[in-house]
Amino acid sequence: MSSVIVQSGQEVLGVRSIAGPIMIVEGAANVSYDEVVEIRDAQGRMRLGRVLEVGEKVCVVQVFAGSTGLSIDGTSVRFLGDTLRIPVAEEMLGRVFGGLGNPVDGGPQPLTDTYADVNGAPINPTARVYPRDYIQTGISAIDGLNTLLRGQKLPIFSGAGMPHDQLAAQIVRQATLGAEVGKQGTQSEQFAVVFAAMGVKHDVADFFRRSFTESGALTRVAMFLNLADDPPVERLVTPRAALTLAEYLAYECQMHVLVILTDMTNYCEALRQISNIRGEVPSRKGYPGYLYSDLAAMYERTGRISTSEGSITQIPILTMPSDDITHPVPDLTGYITEGQITLGRDLDQKGIYPPIAVLPSLSRLMKDGIGKGRTREDHSHWGAQLYAAYAHMQDVRALASVIGEEELGEVDQKYLQFGRAFEREFVNQALTENRTIEQTLDIGWRLLSMLPKEELTRVTLDEIKRYHKGEDGSS
Amino acid sequence: MSEQVGIITWINGPVVRARGSRHVSMLELVEVGEERLVGEVIGLDGDIITAQVYEETSGMRTGAPIFGTGLPLSVELGPGLLKSIFDGVQRPLPLIEMQSGSFIGRGMRLDPLYRKDRWRFTPRCKEGDSVIGGQIFGVVMETETFEHHIMVPPDLSGTLTWVVEEGEYTIEEPIARLKVGKEEKELTMLQRWPVRRYRPYKSRLGSTTPLITGQRILDTFFPVAKGGAAGIPGPFGSGKTVTQHSIAKWADAEVIVYIGCGERGNEMTEVLQEFPHLVDPRSGRPLMERTVLIANTSNMPVAAREASIYTGITIAEYYRDMGYHVALMADSTSRWAEALREVSGRLEEMPVEEGYPAYLAGRLAEFYERAGYVETVNGDYGSVSIVGAVSPPGGDFSEPVTQHTKRFIRCFWALDKSLASARHFPAIHWLDSYSEYLEDVAGWWREKVGVDWLRMRNHAMEILSEEARLSQIVKLVGPDALPDEERLILETARLLREGFLQQNAMDTVDAYSSVEKQIKMLDLILHFHERALRVVKRRAPVSVIHNLPVVDTLIRMKSAVSNEEQEKLDEIRKQIDEQMSQLDSEYR
């Protein structure tokens, strides 16, 4: 074994084998794990790769752009001696980058001396600031029942053909720092949006670009695009590059950054592909056993820290294969993120927008961002009551489909009416409708008032007295 | 202290191989690469050493050195553990923050316990006393109310040749000398213990005392004994962490060890920010003063996640040996099992189920068996109770971690997705859960509360399981088809579910129920049922009972009546009697 200090830039000619985007390279000494390599094919074209495993004089390299055109003899590999870093700068807002963080909008490389490792580093739990400020999205089903806080990671679980993109765009358009009912919100803070696309269609990327343009936010948006026809392996870097910029903006430039990652399912598929080619032992559905840790390394790059005013809020979007929430991708995501906004196919088919399925949706941090001094003192009980009533309505609806609506008791009939109104008037709203938190709470109380007072056991008697509309819902 | 034992030849994520010395031992602590990252030897083959590294290995090179320490992975034990927050290999996170800022840097070597603090040591033994391993020879007040017992290291016994005067000392200053055979050893307050070895005790006892958590469904329906082991499996969003936090807050243990193993960073921050402001009802001191936190969040290195469980349980055993009752929460054991799987996969071991290594069950057993109620070498009684969360993929309890866990625990708190969706919390399903400690702790209830708790509890369970059967019928034909006596079962079951089982962890009154309040509440609901049954037998329709004003009172009593004003519950009993007697006279 040689003990020579590695010269960064050592170059090796020829590779031992190539399988898909994975190459095995022999003859390089003292290669470091996770190092970046530059690969030149026989025609002199360059592409980037990354070391996945190192052994004595042998290493496994993943080629980002895929191995098409690489040959055993004609390929040369140059080891750059460092992990993958991207430039980060405030002027990157308003620009479009490729999947590896390289500019693709025809503009120059960002002018900066600051380069950051795309892998980031874990935030020390003692340095975190627990999220408490809610974001008013103007969407009742989110603000009222699944409140989003600054520094939270809240994914959208969707399915093919459902309007998750529209929903995400609407959130970006309408999001403001929430204020307590009766008080004025502040608008002056610096915000930014970092958008990463993994394997989505050109149309989707265009849709977001148009939407950002229309709302006048484009100059505050940095886009990282790895589209459906781009090399899948690059996808493994795209969200990391985006989050690296987001961290810089939030923690160095004190901005409030909203990160949208779409579509995480495509990312996971790319990871599975690499794992499969390397012959790793699969766990569920062929996904590698480290999928959880890998996803966590990205989702956990969210939050607030004590040394900065800024924050990172993440909204990853993923499409559940055949709407199956137990599929490994949504399942592991749900275990890491702080809740989830689940879209329901049945609501979508009824023409309800946004089709947010309220029962399987959740915001874990909601409890800390609502109530007196934040939204309104009845918010928590109000939400619990709406949930309970809507859950009971589901049972009634199932029963009605067996015995018929007319056979139901009087109270249960009221529940059915409540359920319909809840979906039509509370969940449903227009693409451009921006409701205040007070409007949302009011609609909720109006709906609850359709039920007899005795049924409202989750709210206090005081709250009923203050907010219950109309005389007595009971007969 | 450490010498070079080899040269790195292979790196794959957290697993590295090196060629070198044949004198390295299994599970020895090693320092890997120029940055000297902490690792542990997990395999030896000729001159090839395989180690798992507790830090991120990006940028590490083949050809870099690896150093041996000659010691196994150990934790530091001594005053100063309480109120601390460590990572998986016991590095103090606040110090890491001071050194490397908000993000965790690499290759940091920090003493787990702060060396400069001076603690007031009061000797309990004197020169010439012969002492055995584990014996208490002095005490230190670790917090204002917590007495930390300084013990002779468990593997040493002999005669004390010198003990310091009462006074203030640092944990590294010698406080006694012990003659072991011909050798003389200095004792300090600071001691080390290898994490993978359990600490000795005199004997293991069965436990008849429940660990009271103030959570009604746990204490009344599925109690865990002190020194027992319980599992909380549940799909995401069903409230594992909230339940674990509630137990950590309210359990009647003297020390809480909370291991955040592969979970969210914000959750640990929540505990860190909330616990110092919550008051322990027993000692009147902030809850943080009885808590040790181990945080290895999901984005921290995976091998350290594997170690975090052992770090936590060893600290728990240390306090047990002082004669304290310790409750350990592990959230989540599935992430720990996944860490095992990941390392196993990188070693290319042959997997069994779902990629997990064949030794998964063995490791789980080793962990849960470290729970127990013991007689310590001092003749005191101490216990470690374990509450392990399990995160089964897709909420499917037939997966390997849940199944193997079930073999080694005696208390199973099954969280249910549909209850959580309806915001029924804690979402522990009464029909899927069980406790094998019921008979064991029945005596305690009789002595402490003076009632036949088990009979009442079983009666309530009977009503709930009857409800499950009846609701199957209701789903097909509607409730009107049932006779009134059966509809009353549905009504009482609703009272049990909404008035008793549901408990709001965010509500100041409802978050903690004393056992006296619990049993009175249960008694009221059963009393209501009994009186109502009499009325229904006289052909009164159930709707009359449903509309009684006391029904609403029963549902609201959990948050309307605090632990201190239980006479209000007797008041409610009177209301039941009055309103029922009224019906009695109406339906003759």
Interface residues (C-beta under 8 A of the other chain):
Chain A: M1 S2 S3 V4 V6 A29 N30 V31 S32 Y33 D34 E35 L52 E53 V54 G55 E56 D82 T83 D117 N119 G120 A121 P122 I123 N124 P125 T126 A127 R128 V129 Y130 P131 G151 Y251 E280 V281 P282 S283 R284 P288 G289 Y290 Y292 S293 A296 A297 Y299 E300 R301 G303 I305 S306 T307 S308 I325 T326 H327 P328 D331 L332 G334 Y335 I336 E338 G339 Q340 L359 P360 L362 R364 L365 K367 D368 S380 A384 Y387 A388 A391 H392 A398 L399 V402 I403 E407 L408 G409 E454 T457
Chain B: I7 T9 W10 I11 N12 G13 R19 E56 T57 S58 G59 M60 R61 T62 G63 A64 I85 L93 P94 I96 E97 S100 G101 S102 F103 I104 G105 P235 F236 G237 G260 G262 R264 G265 N266 M268 T269 E270 L272 Q273 A295 T297 S298 N299 M300 V302 R335 E338 R341 E342 G345 E348 P351 E354 G355 S391 P393 G394 G395 D396 S421 A422 R423 H424 V474 K475 L476 V477 G478 P479 D480 E498 M506 N547 V551 D552 I555 R556
